[in-house]
């Protein structure tokens, strides 16, 4: 199948996020992106500034999952396995 070409127009706002919270209902998935501002380990508490929210239909979320998995697999083939920190 040939690659599709896209003509994406309009302004885009670039954002950085090091936190994401995902929730879902029957009708949609919500991805809430944020920025960890403060980590108080003695209190086991994070201070997070909201960056943006993205709402997806279940179908769109599944397509995103497949594309993201494909991209991660390709990344690890090129650069090696992505190591995750151990959970505490």
DSSP file (Angstrom, degrees, kcal/mol; ACC not computed):
  #  RESIDUE AA STRUCTURE BP1 BP2  ACC     N-H-->O    O-->H-N    N-H-->O    O-->H-N    TCO  KAPPA ALPHA  PHI   PSI    X-CA   Y-CA   Z-CA
    1    1 A X              0   0    0      0, 0.0     2,-0.1     0, 0.0     3,-0.1   0.000 360.0 360.0 360.0 133.4    0.0    0.0    0.0
    2    2 A X        -     0   0    0      1,-0.1     2,-0.1     0, 0.0     0, 0.0  -0.373 360.0-101.8 -72.1 147.0    1.4    3.4   -1.0
    3    3 A X        -     0   0    0     -2,-0.1     2,-0.3     1,-0.1    -1,-0.1  -0.435  38.0-123.1 -64.7 139.5    2.2    6.0    1.7
    4    4 A X        -     0   0    0     -2,-0.1     2,-0.4    -3,-0.1    -1,-0.1  -0.621  17.5-135.7 -83.4 145.1   -0.4    8.7    2.0
    5    5 A X        -     0   0    0     -2,-0.3     2,-0.4     2,-0.0    -1,-0.0  -0.817  17.9-155.1 -98.5 143.1    0.6   12.3    1.6
    6    6 A X        -     0   0    0     -2,-0.4     2,-0.6     2,-0.1     0, 0.0  -0.944  15.3-160.5-120.6 139.5   -0.8   14.9    4.0
    7    7 A X        -     0   0    0     -2,-0.4     2,-0.6     2,-0.0    -2,-0.0  -0.821  22.9-176.0-114.0  87.0   -1.3   18.6    3.5
    8    8 A X        -     0   0    0     -2,-0.6     2,-0.3     2,-0.0    -2,-0.1  -0.756   5.7-178.0 -92.2 122.9   -1.5   19.7    7.2
    9    9 A X        +     0   0    0     -2,-0.6     2,-0.1     2,-0.1    -2,-0.0  -0.756  30.5  52.6-119.9 163.7   -2.3   23.4    7.5
   10   10 A X  S    S-     0   0    0     -2,-0.3     2,-0.2     2,-0.0    -2,-0.0  -0.133  85.8 -54.5  98.8 164.8   -2.6   25.8   10.4
   11   11 A X        -     0   0    0     -2,-0.1     2,-0.4     2,-0.0    -2,-0.1  -0.492  47.1-158.3 -78.7 144.0   -0.5   26.8   13.3
   12   12 A X        -     0   0    0     -2,-0.2     2,-0.6     2,-0.0    -2,-0.0  -0.965   9.0-142.2-122.7 141.9    0.7   24.2   15.8
   13   13 A X        -     0   0    0     -2,-0.4     2,-0.3     2,-0.0    -2,-0.0  -0.911  16.7-142.1-103.9 118.9    1.8   24.7   19.3
   14   14 A X        +     0   0    0     -2,-0.6     2,-0.3     2,-0.0    -2,-0.0  -0.624  24.8 179.2 -80.2 137.1    4.7   22.6   20.4
   15   15 A X        -     0   0    0     -2,-0.3     2,-0.4     2,-0.0    36,-0.0  -0.976  20.9-142.5-136.8 149.0    4.6   21.3   24.0
   16   16 A X        +     0   0    0     -2,-0.3     2,-0.4    17,-0.0    -2,-0.0  -0.911  21.3 180.0-109.7 141.8    6.8   19.2   26.2
   17   17 A X        +     0   0    0     -2,-0.4    18,-0.2     1,-0.1     3,-0.1  -0.999  24.6 176.7-141.4 137.8    5.4   16.7   28.6
   18   18 A X  S    S+     0   0    0     16,-1.4     2,-0.3    -2,-0.4    17,-0.2   0.105  75.6  55.7-121.8  19.2    7.0   14.2   31.0
   19   19 A X  E     +A   34   0A   0     15,-1.1    15,-2.4     2,-0.0     2,-0.4  -0.987  57.2 178.8-148.5 137.9    3.7   13.0   32.5
   20   20 A X  E     -A   33   0A   0     -2,-0.3     2,-0.5    13,-0.2    13,-0.2  -0.991   8.6-166.8-141.8 136.8    0.6   11.5   30.9
   21   21 A X  E     -A   32   0A   0     11,-2.3    11,-3.0    -2,-0.4     2,-0.5  -0.988  12.0-162.3-120.1 128.3   -2.7   10.3   32.6
   22   22 A X  E     +A   31   0A   0     -2,-0.5     2,-0.3     9,-0.2     9,-0.2  -0.937  13.9 168.0-116.7 130.7   -5.0    8.2   30.4
   23   23 A X  E     -A   30   0A   0      7,-2.3     7,-3.1    -2,-0.5     2,-0.3  -0.913  11.3-162.6-132.6 163.6   -8.7    7.6   31.2
   24   24 A X  E     -A   29   0A   0     -2,-0.3     2,-0.3     5,-0.2     5,-0.2  -0.983  12.4-175.6-146.9 156.3  -11.5    6.1   29.2
   25   25 A X        -     0   0    0      3,-2.8    33,-0.0    -2,-0.3    -2,-0.0  -0.760  53.5 -86.3-132.4-177.7  -15.2    5.8   28.9
   26   26 A X  S    S+     0   0    0     -2,-0.3    32,-0.2     1,-0.2     3,-0.1   0.848 127.6  39.2 -59.5 -32.9  -17.4    3.9   26.5
   27   27 A X  S    S-     0   0    0      1,-0.2    31,-0.5    30,-0.1     2,-0.3   0.738 121.7  -0.1 -94.8 -26.0  -17.3    6.8   24.1
   28   28 A X        -     0   0    0     29,-0.2    -3,-2.8    30,-0.1     2,-0.4  -0.977  52.5-122.5-158.6 167.7  -13.7    8.2   24.3
   29   29 A X  E     -AB  24  56A   0     27,-3.1    27,-2.9    -2,-0.3     2,-0.5  -0.938  24.4-154.0-113.5 141.1  -10.2    8.1   25.6
   30   30 A X  E     -AB  23  55A   0     -7,-3.1    -7,-2.3    -2,-0.4     2,-0.6  -0.977   5.6-167.0-119.7 124.8   -8.7   11.1   27.3
   31   31 A X  E     -AB  22  54A   0     23,-3.0    23,-2.6    -2,-0.5     2,-0.7  -0.951   6.5-167.2-109.1 115.3   -5.0   11.8   27.4
   32   32 A X  E     -AB  21  53A   0    -11,-3.0   -11,-2.3    -2,-0.6     2,-0.3  -0.911   7.0-161.5-107.1 113.9   -4.0   14.5   29.9
   33   33 A X  E     +AB  20  52A   0     19,-2.9    18,-2.8    -2,-0.7    19,-1.4  -0.718  17.2 163.5 -96.9 143.9   -0.5   15.6   29.4
   34   34 A X  E     -AB  19  50A   0    -15,-2.4   -16,-1.4    -2,-0.3   -15,-1.1  -0.874  35.3-116.1-147.7 179.7    1.4   17.5   32.1
   35   35 A X  E     - B   0  49A   0     14,-2.2    14,-2.6    -2,-0.3     2,-0.6  -0.988  27.2-128.8-127.3 120.4    4.8   18.7   33.3
   36   36 A X  E     + B   0  48A   0     -2,-0.5    12,-0.2    12,-0.2     3,-0.1  -0.574  31.9 172.9 -70.2 117.2    6.2   17.4   36.7
   37   37 A X  E     +     0   0A   0     10,-3.3     2,-0.3    -2,-0.6    -1,-0.2   0.784  62.5  12.2 -95.7 -34.0    7.2   20.6   38.5
   38   38 A X  E     - B   0  47A   0      9,-1.4     9,-2.9     2,-0.0     2,-0.6  -0.990  55.2-159.5-151.8 135.1    8.1   19.2   41.9
   39   39 A X  E     - B   0  46A   0     -2,-0.3     2,-1.0     7,-0.2     7,-0.2  -0.956   5.2-172.1-118.6 112.2    8.7   15.7   43.4
   40   40 A X  E >>> + B   0  45A   0      5,-2.7     5,-1.8    -2,-0.6     3,-1.1  -0.786   6.5 179.1-103.5  88.6    8.3   15.5   47.1
   41   41 A X  T 345S+     0   0    0     -2,-1.0     3,-0.5     1,-0.3    -1,-0.2   0.829  77.2  59.0 -64.1 -32.8    9.6   12.0   47.7
   42   42 A X  T 345S+     0   0    0      1,-0.2    -1,-0.3    -3,-0.1    -2,-0.1   0.794 115.7  36.1 -67.3 -24.6    9.1   12.1   51.5
   43   43 A X  T <45S-     0   0    0     -3,-1.1    -1,-0.2     2,-0.2    -2,-0.2   0.431 104.9-129.0-102.4  -2.5    5.4   12.9   50.9
   44   44 A X  T  <5 +     0   0    0     -4,-0.7     2,-0.4    -3,-0.5    -3,-0.2   0.921  65.2 134.8  53.1  46.6    5.1   10.6   47.9
   45   45 A X  E   < -B   40   0A   0     -5,-1.8    -5,-2.7     2,-0.0     2,-0.4  -0.981  44.3-156.2-133.5 137.7    3.5   13.5   46.0
   46   46 A X  E     -B   39   0A   0     -2,-0.4     2,-0.6    -7,-0.2    -7,-0.2  -0.901   9.1-148.2-109.1 140.1    4.0   15.0   42.6
   47   47 A X  E     -B   38   0A   0     -9,-2.9   -10,-3.3    -2,-0.4    -9,-1.4  -0.954  26.0-175.4-104.3 120.2    3.2   18.6   41.6
   48   48 A X  E     -B   36   0A   0     -2,-0.6     2,-0.5   -12,-0.2   -12,-0.2  -0.957  19.6-148.8-124.4 130.9    2.1   18.6   38.0
   49   49 A X  E     -B   35   0A   0    -14,-2.6   -14,-2.2    -2,-0.4     2,-0.1  -0.844  29.6-117.7 -93.6 130.7    1.2   21.5   35.7
   50   50 A X  E     +B   34   0A   0     -2,-0.5   -16,-0.3   -16,-0.2     3,-0.1  -0.455  33.8 174.8 -65.9 136.5   -1.4   20.7   33.1
   51   51 A X  E     -     0   0A   0    -18,-2.8     2,-0.3     1,-0.4   -17,-0.2   0.778  57.9 -41.3-105.7 -55.1   -0.1   21.1   29.5
   52   52 A X  E     -B   33   0A   0    -19,-1.4   -19,-2.9     2,-0.0    -1,-0.4  -0.980  44.0-128.9-167.0 163.4   -3.0   19.9   27.4
   53   53 A X  E     -B   32   0A   0     -2,-0.3     2,-0.4   -21,-0.2   -21,-0.2  -0.962  15.9-162.4-121.0 143.6   -5.8   17.3   27.0
   54   54 A X  E     -B   31   0A   0    -23,-2.6   -23,-3.0    -2,-0.4     2,-0.5  -0.995   4.8-156.7-126.4 129.7   -6.4   15.2   23.9
   55   55 A X  E     -B   30   0A   0     -2,-0.4     2,-0.3   -25,-0.2   -25,-0.2  -0.911  15.6-179.4-108.1 131.0   -9.7   13.4   23.4
   56   56 A X  E     -B   29   0A   0    -27,-2.9   -27,-3.1    -2,-0.5     2,-0.1  -0.959  28.6-119.9-129.6 145.7   -9.8   10.4   21.1
   57   57 A X     >  -     0   0    0     -2,-0.3     4,-2.6   -29,-0.2     5,-0.2  -0.432  39.4-107.4 -69.4 159.0  -12.5    8.0   19.9
   58   58 A X  H  > S+     0   0    0    -31,-0.5     4,-2.0     1,-0.2     5,-0.1   0.877 122.5  52.1 -56.2 -36.8  -11.8    4.3   20.8
   59   59 A X  H  > S+     0   0    0      2,-0.2     4,-2.0     1,-0.2    -1,-0.2   0.923 110.2  46.5 -66.0 -43.9  -11.1    3.7   17.2
   60   60 A X  H  > S+     0   0    0      1,-0.2     4,-2.6     2,-0.2    -2,-0.2   0.892 110.3  54.1 -65.6 -39.2   -8.6    6.5   17.0
   61   61 A X  H  X S+     0   0    0     -4,-2.6     4,-2.4     1,-0.2    -1,-0.2   0.891 108.3  49.6 -61.4 -39.8   -7.0    5.4   20.2
   62   62 A X  H  X S+     0   0    0     -4,-2.0     4,-2.2     2,-0.2    -1,-0.2   0.900 110.7  48.8 -68.3 -39.9   -6.5    1.9   18.8
   63   63 A X  H  X S+     0   0    0     -4,-2.0     4,-2.5     2,-0.2     5,-0.2   0.920 111.4  50.7 -63.5 -43.1   -4.9    3.3   15.6
   64   64 A X  H  X S+     0   0    0     -4,-2.6     4,-2.9     1,-0.2     5,-0.2   0.918 108.8  52.3 -59.6 -44.1   -2.6    5.5   17.8
   65   65 A X  H  X S+     0   0    0     -4,-2.4     4,-2.5     1,-0.2    -1,-0.2   0.926 110.9  46.8 -56.9 -47.5   -1.6    2.4   19.8
   66   66 A X  H  X S+     0   0    0     -4,-2.2     4,-2.2     2,-0.2    -2,-0.2   0.914 114.7  45.9 -63.9 -43.4   -0.7    0.5   16.7
   67   67 A X  H  X S+     0   0    0     -4,-2.5     4,-2.5     2,-0.2    -2,-0.2   0.915 113.3  49.6 -66.6 -42.7    1.3    3.4   15.2
   68   68 A X  H  X S+     0   0    0     -4,-2.9     4,-2.5    -5,-0.2    -2,-0.2   0.903 110.9  49.6 -64.0 -41.4    3.1    4.1   18.5
   69   69 A X  H  X S+     0   0    0     -4,-2.5     4,-2.6    -5,-0.2    -1,-0.2   0.925 111.3  49.5 -62.3 -44.1    4.0    0.4   18.9
   70   70 A X  H  X S+     0   0    0     -4,-2.2     4,-2.2     1,-0.2    -2,-0.2   0.919 112.2  47.7 -60.7 -44.3    5.4    0.3   15.3
   71   71 A X  H  X S+     0   0    0     -4,-2.5     4,-2.4     2,-0.2    -2,-0.2   0.892 112.0  49.5 -65.4 -40.4    7.4    3.4   15.9
   72   72 A X  H  X S+     0   0    0     -4,-2.5     4,-2.6     2,-0.2     5,-0.2   0.913 110.2  50.9 -64.9 -42.3    8.8    2.1   19.2
   73   73 A X  H  X S+     0   0    0     -4,-2.6     4,-1.7     1,-0.2    -2,-0.2   0.925 112.4  46.4 -59.9 -45.0    9.8   -1.2   17.6
   74   74 A X  H  X S+     0   0    0     -4,-2.2     4,-1.7     2,-0.2    -2,-0.2   0.893 111.2  52.5 -65.0 -40.2   11.6    0.6   14.8
   75   75 A X  H  X S+     0   0    0     -4,-2.4     4,-3.0     1,-0.2     5,-0.4   0.932 109.6  48.5 -60.2 -47.0   13.3    2.9   17.3
   76   76 A X  H  X S+     0   0    0     -4,-2.6     4,-1.7     1,-0.2    -1,-0.2   0.818 107.7  55.3 -67.9 -30.2   14.6    0.0   19.3
   77   77 A X  H  < S+     0   0    0     -4,-1.7    -1,-0.2    -5,-0.2    -2,-0.2   0.896 116.7  37.4 -64.7 -38.9   15.9   -1.8   16.2
   78   78 A X  H  < S+     0   0    0     -4,-1.7    -2,-0.2    -5,-0.1    -1,-0.2   0.885 135.0  17.7 -79.6 -40.8   17.9    1.3   15.4
   79   79 A X  H  < S-     0   0    0     -4,-3.0    -3,-0.2     1,-0.3    -2,-0.2   0.474 107.7-104.7-117.6  -4.8   19.1    2.4   18.8
   80   80 A X     <  -     0   0    0     -4,-1.7    -1,-0.3    -5,-0.4    -2,-0.1  -0.245  58.9 -30.9  99.1 168.3   18.6   -0.5   21.2
   81   81 A X        -     0   0    0      1,-0.1     2,-0.7    -2,-0.1    -8,-0.0  -0.274  57.7-124.6 -62.2 138.6   16.2   -1.4   23.8
   82   82 A X        -     0   0    0    -10,-0.1     2,-0.4     1,-0.0    -1,-0.1  -0.773  27.5-143.9 -83.4 117.6   14.6    1.4   25.8
   83   83 A X        -     0   0    0     -2,-0.7     2,-0.3     1,-0.0    -1,-0.0  -0.693  10.1-153.7 -86.8 132.8   15.3    0.7   29.5
   84   84 A X        -     0   0    0     -2,-0.4     3,-0.1     1,-0.0     2,-0.0  -0.812  23.6-107.1-103.0 146.2   12.6    1.6   31.9
   85   85 A X        -     0   0    0     -2,-0.3     2,-0.1     1,-0.1    -1,-0.0  -0.369  42.9 -98.1 -67.4 151.2   13.3    2.5   35.6
   86   86 A X        -     0   0    0      1,-0.1     2,-0.2     2,-0.0    -1,-0.1  -0.465  39.8-115.4 -68.8 140.3   12.3   -0.2   38.1
   87   87 A X              0   0    0     -2,-0.1    -1,-0.1     1,-0.1    -3,-0.0  -0.544 360.0 360.0 -76.6 142.1    9.0    0.6   39.8
   88   88 A X              0   0    0     -2,-0.2    -1,-0.1     0, 0.0    -2,-0.0   0.416 360.0 360.0 -96.8 360.0    9.1    1.2   43.5
